[in-house]
């Protein structure tokens, strides 16, 4: 049995697992904005947060960020644990941001996973009952959720296989007799959007009430209107995989256009401006330029940080797998996967922002099209 202090605080405790490049700033926005809102509500319990993050530097950076934005008291209410099961036992609302499908399966369904912790968790009342003592839990939403018997809300922000996302959610619901609601809520907007709290969050949910309960908290991490319901369990991930399919192709197209401009000795900033005021514009050209000459761009920081090439390759692989399962030809997606697999084999480019494909193209110039394109490429993925 947990200590009494923990029993009393589960309802007003947020849980977060995965404080990496995206998860760290997302969790910071969630907790500090919840803290600020709770401070305006008299008679309410202030939020607490329990985190599970194996990297000491990431955990310390999160606590430091909370202290800077919300003060020492808020930072002092952050507790770090070592197992996902401990998070589930201590928090009624748990958010996860993990690398991919295997990690989600382990964190949710593994021996020390969330389901294990939920089996041992004390009663904290239903999610809607918890709102009475802690009205800040509705977050930035004005919606009044309907009644539910569920006592815990799980939100996974990972981009993973859409079929696996639905299967995991179905397992959670079945094994808890629907006393736990799980939502898939992958995001778009990159590290910059995560830090600024301007993400687009595409969520899939089997329960309208769970959607209402989650929406306001998700809005702490999103742009206005950026929390978008996409359908049932797995639908949010499906939308995200489609989005990143297009993003991967767009980023390579931008890189090739800029690389050709470089070969033709065209002023890169002129080309950048033309692209962004013509039909070539995209999120990649406006926000994620690979040009070192563009201030604040991945290129200007030598492609450090951002959305890593190896993660884009993973997402392209998810899209290819889904397309293959439905017998859908996706030739440009296959080509994008070939490019990012080759990019990942060059030095440390796998751990650099995926816009580094521009640098890769410039390095391949002069080797010949066959060498630059085919060397290191994969076999037929479909």
N, C-alpha and C positions, 0 to 999 in steps of 0.2 A: 504494500500500500504506500502511496506517495505521501509526503509530509502534508500537513494541513495547509500550509502556506501555498503549496503547489496546487492542491485541490481547489482552493478558492480562486486561483488566478488563471486556470485553464481557459475559461470563457473569454478573458480579455488579453490572452496571449496569442501573438502571431508567431508562426513558425516559418523558417526559411532554410532550405537545403540547397547549397550550391551558390557560392559567392564569387564566381569568376568575373570575367570582363563584362558580361551582361547582368548576371545575377546580383553582383555587388551593388551597382548603382540602382537597380530596380528595387532591391530590398531596402536601400537607404531611402528612396522616395516613399515607399510604402510606409515604413515605420515612422519617419519624421513627419510626414503629412498626417498620419493617423494621430501622432502625438500632438500636433498643433491643433487638430480638430477637437480632440478630447479635452484640451485645455480650455476650450470655449464652452464646454458643457458642464455646468455645475452639478456636483453630486455624482459624477461618473468616475469609475476607476480608470486611472491612466493606463495606457497600453504597456505591455511587456513584450519582449521578443526572445525566442529561443532559436539559436542558429546551429547548423551542423555543416561544418566546412573543414576538410582535412588540411588545407593550406593555412599555416599560421599567419602568413603575411596578409592573405585575403581577409581572414577573420579580424585581424588587428586594424586593417584599413577600414573595414565596415564600422567598427566601434569608434574609431577616430572620426570618421565622417559623421556619424550620429552625434558625437560630442560637439563637433564644430557647428552643426546645424541646429541642434535641439538642446544642447547643454549636457552637463555632467549627470543630472538626474536621469535623463532618458538613456544615456549610455550605460548608466549603472543598472538599468533594468534589462540589459541584454545578457542572456546566459548562453554559454556555448556547451554543447554536448557532443558526443562522439558517434552516436548511432541514430539513424532515422527513427527507430522505434521509440527512442527517448523524446524526440520532437513530437511524435503523435500523442504520447502520454501527457505532454505538458501544454500542447496548443490545440485549440479547437479549429483554427484556420491555418492550414499549412500550404506553403508555396514551394515549388521546386523548379530549378533551372539546371538541367543536367546535359552532358554531352550528346547522348543518343539513346537508342532503344535499350541496349543491354543495361545501362545504368538506371534507366527508369524502371525496368523490370526488377532489378535488384533492390532499389530504394523502396519501391512500393510493395513487392511481393516476396522479397528475400527473407532469410532467417532473422535478420535484424532490421527488417523493413518496417514501413509505416503500418501495414496491417497487423504485424506482430505487436507493435506498441498500442494500437487501437484496441486489441483484445484485452489489454491490461489497463486501459485508460479509465479513470473514474468518471462517473456521471457528471455532466456539467450543464444539463438541461438542453433543450433543443436549440438549434441555431437562432430561431426566431425569438425564443424566450430570452436568450442571451442579450438581445438588443435592448430589452427593457432596462437593464442595469448599465448597459454599455452602449448607448445610442450612437457613439462614434463608429461602431462596427459597420454601420450602413455606409460609411465612407462618404464619397462625394455625390452619392445618389439621393434623389428625393423619393424614390419608389418605396412603397411599403410592401415588403415581401409577404406572401401568404403563409399560412401555417405549414410546418413540416415536422416530422418526427426525427429527422436527421440531426445528429449532435456534432458532426465534424464536417468541414469543407476542405477538400484537397484540390489544389489548382496546380497543374503541371504546365510550365512554360516551355518545355523542351520541344525542339523540332525532331520528331521521330517518325517511324513508319506509321502511316495512318491506320492500317489494319491492327498493328500492335497497340496503338493508342486506344482504340475501341475495345480491344480484348482486355487490356489492363483495367480500363474503367468498368467494364462488365464484371470482371472478377471482383473488383473492390465492392461494387454494389451487391453482387450475389453473396459474397462472403460476410458482409455486414448486414444483410437483410435490409438494404437501403437506408441504414442508419448513418451511413457516410456517403456524402455526395462528392463525386469527382468530376472535374472540368479540365479539358485540355485547352490551354490558352497560349499558343505560340505567339511570338511578337515579331514585328518588323520595324526597322528604324535604326538599327545598328547601335553601337556603343554610344554614339552621340545622342541618339534618341533616348537611350536608357538613362543617361546622366541628366538630360534635360527634362525627363518625364514626359516625352512627346511621342511615345511609341504607339503603333497601331497593334491592338491585341485582338486576335481572331479566336473566338472561343467556341468550343463545342460542348454541349451540355444535354444530358438526358432529362433534366428537371428544370421547369420554368422557375420554380422557387429558388433552386440553387443558383440559377442565372441571376436572379434579382439580388440574392445575398452576396454574390461575388462582384457584381458590376461596379458598385461604388468603391470598393477597395481597388479594383483594377484601374479605375479612373485616376487614382493617385499616381499611376505610372504611365498614363497615356495622354495623348493630345486630346483636345475637346472633340467629342464624337468619335474617339479612336477605339472604343471598346465595341467590337462588332460581333453579334451573334451569328453563327454560321450554320447551325443545325445541331444534330445529336452528337453523341460521343464520337470523337475522332474527326468530326467535320472541321474543327479549327485547324488541326494539323494538316488535313487535306488541302485546305485553302493556302496554308503557309508553304507547303511543298510546291504547289502550283506557282505561288508568288516567287519563290526562290529559283525555280526553273527559269522564269523570265529574267530575273535579276542576273543570274549567271551568264545568260546569253547577252544581255545588255552590256554588262561590264566588259566582256570580251570584245563586243562590237565597238564600244567606246575606245578600248585599248588599241584595236587594230586601226581605227580611224586616226587616232592621235599618232600612232607609230608611222602610219603612211605620211601624215603631215610632217613628221620629223624627217622622214626620208626625202620629202620634197622641199625641205628647208622652209616650211611655213612657220611663222611665229606661233608658238604653242598657245600663248594667251589669246591671240586673235582667234585661233581655231576654237579654243575653249568658249569664248564669248559667242561666236557664231553658232556653235552647237546648242548653247543654252538659250538662244533666241530664234531657233529654227526647228525643223522637224526632227532633228537628231537629239533633242533634249530628253533627259530621263533623270531618275533619281541618281543614277551613277554619275552622270555628267554634272549635275548640280551640287551634289553633296559628297560624292565619293570619287572626286577626280584623282587620277593617278599622277597628275603633273606636279613635280616639285615646285614649279613656279606659282602654283595656286595656294595662297595662304590658308592654313588650317586643314589642308587636304591630307589624305594618307601619304601621298607622294612627298609632301613637305615635311613629314615626320619620318621619312625613310621607311614607310609602310609598317612601322611598329604599332602594335596594338590593333584595334579594329576587329573586323570579322575575318578570322583566319582562313587562309586558302584551304587548309585541310578540312575545315568545317564546311566550306562551300562544296568541296568535293563530296563530302558526306551527304549533303542535302541533294546534290545532283544525283547521287546514287540512289537516294530514297525516291526521287522522281522517276528515275529509270526503272526501278523495281516495280513501282506502282503502275507505270505505263506497260511494262512487260506483263504484269498480272492481268491487265485488261486488253492485251494484244493491240496496243496503240503505238503506231510508229512515231518516234520523236527524234528525227535525225539531228536537229540542232542541239538538243539536249545531250545526245550521245557525243557530238563533237565537243560541246562544252566540258563534258566529263573527261574526254581525252586530253583537252588542253590543261585542265586543272590537275590531272594526274601527272602530266609531264612537268608542270610548274612545281608541284610538290617534291619532285626529285632533284630540283636545282638548289644546292646550298641549303639555306634555312627558309626558303620561300614558303614552305608548308606552314610555318609559324608566323607568317607576315600577312598583312591585310590582303584580301583576295584581289584588290586592284593592282597588286604587284605583277599581274599578268602583263601589264604594259612594259615594265622593266624586263620581263622575260622575253617579250617580243623584240625589244631593242637589242638584247644580248644575242638573240638568234639571227638578227639581220646579218647578212653576209655569208651565212652558212648554207644558204639555199633553202627553198621552200620545203623540199622533201626532208632535209635534216631538221629544220626548225619545227616542222609539223609532226613528223612521224616518229622521230627518235624518242623512246621512253613512253610512247602512247600505249594504251591498253588494247586488248582484243575486243571483239564485238560484245558489248554488254547486253545486247538484246538477243 
